[in-house]
Amino acid sequence: MQSRIIVIGSRGSQLALWQANWVKSQIENRYDNVKVDIQIIRTSGDKIQDVPLAKVGGKGLFVKEIEEALMAKEIDIAVHSMKDVPMKLPRELQIAVITERENPLDALISREGNKLNDLPHGATIGTSSLRRSSQLLNHRPDLRIETLRGNLDTRMRKLDEGQFDAILLAAAGLNRLGWENRITERIPPEILLPAMGQGALGIETRKHDPGILQFICDMDHEETHSAVDAERAFVDTLDGGCQVPIGTYATVTDGKINVRGLVASLDGKTIYKSEKSGLAHDAVRLGRALGKDLLQMGAAIILSEIHG
């Protein structure tokens, strides 16, 4: 049988390459006649390191150039962290596969080993996420939030150098890179609701390229896909993204889904949150209904102020 070469497009960060290499290994282990190459693509989000992402504006900062390469047929598939994928995809593209989710929670890494409630008054916390900072301030308004950008290893180095008392990162990335021993505490969703799609990997393809699907379709995880569909529908209804203080987390058990969502003011003083449950095949409808509920509760005012 003639061998086939599949090219994965990926960002060049340590975590992104781990994810791309994991997908590469999954494909090559399943198909003896397939060789997978990885093409590193530098995105706008990678190029802008000295400005908080929320101030840069725009959506898809970490996927735009990769999607352009996919549409130009320079690559065959793209591997993304689902929390980076904007709601609106180019017409020619689709998220064909979402793999089984890693731990979706946010992790606190403390220089002195203090858990969140034990951090000293006025401790400095590093994060680039408005979602994290707003919920953190709601729980501990005394904390000082400072912007933290860069890849995981860069953020960890800044903590170790003493620039912060603690930092917040996605537990999934730390687990994947083998750094789970650095985690001081995994913050429960009752305190810090995760980002849409956090911990889940998506594989993006061209819609009219069915030949590639045969090599990746069995990597799709039905429960994770339904959960992320609900979360994305929730965020899409709010016209939000990863640079807005919106949290959402869905779980699927025995064909039933529960989806939670919140919208917070930047200072954390106001939070609107709710949840909905139903059948997993209604994931998108439930996510949209939850988003509409929060808008009616008052979230629309917060979002209009932030967008303004």
N, C-alpha and C positions, 0 to 999 in steps of 0.2 A: 504493500500500500504506500502511495506517495506521501511523503511527510508534509506537514503543514506548519507554517510559521505564523504565530499570533503575536502582535505587538501591543503591549500595554502602555498606555500613557499615564504618567504619575508625576506628582511633585517630587522634589529632590530631598525633602526632609527625611530624617532618620525614620520617623514614624510612617510617613507616606511610603517609603521604600520597603519597610517591613510589610506593610499591607499589600503592596504590589507583588512582592516576592512570595507572600503567602498565597495569593491568588494564582501566581505562576506555578507554585508547587502543587496546588490542588488540580490544576489542569494537566500538568505533565504527569502526575501520578495516576490520573485517570486514563490518559491517552498516550500510548507509546509512540504514536506517529506524529505527535505535536511538539514543537519546540516553541518556547515562549521567550520573547525578548522584552526588555523594559526600556522605554524611552523617557528620559527625564525632561519635563517641561516646566519652565519657570513661570509662575503666575504673577498677576498684579499684586496679590496679597503677599507673595514672597519678596517682591521688590521693595515694598513699602514697609520699613521696619521701625521708623522713628516717629510714627503718628498713630494714635489709637484708631483701630479699625472703624469705630463708630463715627469718627470725624472724617474718614476717607469717603464714606458714602458708597452707594452702589451695592449691587448684589452679585453674588457669584465671583467674588474676588479671588477665590482659590480654585475655580474651575473653568473660567472663561477661555483661557488660552488652550487648555486641554480639550475642551469641547470643540474649539476651532480646528484643532489638529484631527479630531475624530471626524468632523464633517468633511475635512479635506482628504480623508482616507490616508493620512500619514500614520495613524495608529488604528488598531482594530477594536480595542475596548479601552475604557477609562475606569480606573479604580478610585473611588472617592470615599472620604468620611461623609456619611449621609448628613451630618449636621452642617456641612459646608455647601450642600447642594441647594441652590435657590428653588423656589416654588415653580417658576416658569422655566421649562426647558426649551431649547430650540426645537422647532417643529419636526426636524429630521431625527431627533434623538429620543431615547427612552432609558429609564432605569429598569433594566431587564431583570436584574437579580439583586436581592438584598440578603446577605449571608447572616448566619446566626449571630445574635447580638452578644457582645462582651458586656461586662459590668457597665451599666449606663450612668452610674452615679458620679458626682464630683468628689474629688479627693483633696483633703487638706494635707499639705506637707509642711510641717512645722520645724524650724531650725532647732528648737529646744525640746521637741517632743510633746508640746502641749496640744491637747485637743481643743476644738473650737471654743467650748465654754470655759476652758482653763487659760486661754490666752490672756495676757495682762491687759489692763485698761489702756486703750489707745494704741494697741499693737498695729503694726503696719502689715497689710495684706496685699500681695501682688496678684492682679488678674487683669486681663484685657476685656473681660466679658461684662457688659451692662446687666445681663441676666444674673450673673453671680453676685456682682457688687450690690445690686438693689435688694436682693433677698438677704444677703449677708447683713446689710445695714438695717433691714427690718428686724433681724434676729439680734444683732449686736450693734446698735447705733454708735457705740463709742469707738469702733474700729476705724482706722485710717486706711482708705483704699488707694493704692497707687497702681498706675498702668504698668503692665508687664507684657512685653511682646517677645517674639522669638520662638525658635523651635524648643522642644522639650528639654534638650540638654542645655540650651542657653538659659532657660528659665530656672532650671535646677542650679546652674552655676551661680546665677545672681542671688539665689537664696543662700547658697553656701558661703558666698562672699559677704553676707550680712546686710544686703540691701533691703531685705524684708524679714519680718519675724515669721511669716508663713506665706505660702502661695497656694492657689487653687488650680487644679488641673483635672482633666478627665481621667477617671480611674482606668478606663479602657486602654488608653495610650500607655500608661505606666505598666499595666499588666502585659501588654503586647511586647514591650521592650524589655521585660524582665526586671522592672524597677519597682515592683509592688512592695518590696521591703522598705522603700522610702515613705510609703503612705502612713501618715499618722492616724488618719480617720477618714472613713468613707461617710460623707455627709448624707443623712437620710433625706428622702424626697419631701418629708414634712417640713424640713428646714430649707432645703435647696433643691427645687424641682429641676431636673436636667433639661438640657437643650433638646429640641426636636432631633430625633435620629442619633443622639449621642450613643456611641459604642457600636453602631451598626455600619457595615461597609456596603456600598452600593457599586454595582458594575453597570456602567453606561455603555450603550451600543447604538448603532444606527438602526432606525426602525426597519429599513428595507435591506437588511443584511441577515436573513434567517440562517445562513450558513454558519455564522459564528455562535448562534444560540445553542446549538447541539453540544458545544464544548463547555458551556457554563450553566445551563439551565438546572442541572441537578445540584448546584451549589445554593440555590434559593431556599430560604428557610421560611416556610409559610407563616408561622406565628410572628416572627420578626417583621416580615413584609407587611402583614396586616397592622401591626402596632405602629410601624413607621408611617404607613398610609394614613392612619388616624391622626398622628401627630402633625404630619404635613398638611392635612386638610384643615386642622385647627389653626395652624400658623398662617396658612394661605387665606383663610377667612378673615384673619386679623390684618392681612397685608403686611406681615412682619417678616423677620429674617433673623439671622444669628447676631445682628448688631442692634437688636431691640430687646428690652427686658421682658421677654416672653419665655416661659417654661412650660414644658409639656412632657408627659410620660404615660405611655399606654402599655398594658400587659394583657396577654392572651392566655387563657387557661380553659381547656376542654371546650373549645369553640366559642367561648365568651370573652368579651373584651371590656376592659375598664380603661378609660382615658381621663387623665387629669390635666388641667391647664391653669395658667395664671398669667396676669399682666401686672407689672409693678411700676410704680413711679421711680424715677432715677434715684431719689433719696431714700427709697424703701419705706416711706411713711404710709403709702397707700398701696394695697395689694387686692386685686380682684381675682378670686379663684373659685373653681367649681370642678365637677367631674360628671361623667356619664358612663353608663354601662349598657351592654346589649350583646347581640350576636356578632361574632368576628367578621362575618361577611358584610356587616353594616358599618365597617370601620370608618370609611370616608364620610358617610352621612353623620355618624356620631361625632366625629371630629369637627365637622362644619357646624353642627348644632351647638356644640360646646363653645365654639368661637362666637357664635351669635349671642349666646347667653351672656358671655363676658362683655361683649360690646354693649348690650342693653344694661348691664350692671353698672357701667361707667368707664369701662376700659377704653372706649372710643375717645374719651376726653384725654386720657393719658397719652394714647398713641398719636393723636393729632398734635399735641404739644411737642412730643419728641420729633415727629416728622417735620413739624414747622421749624 
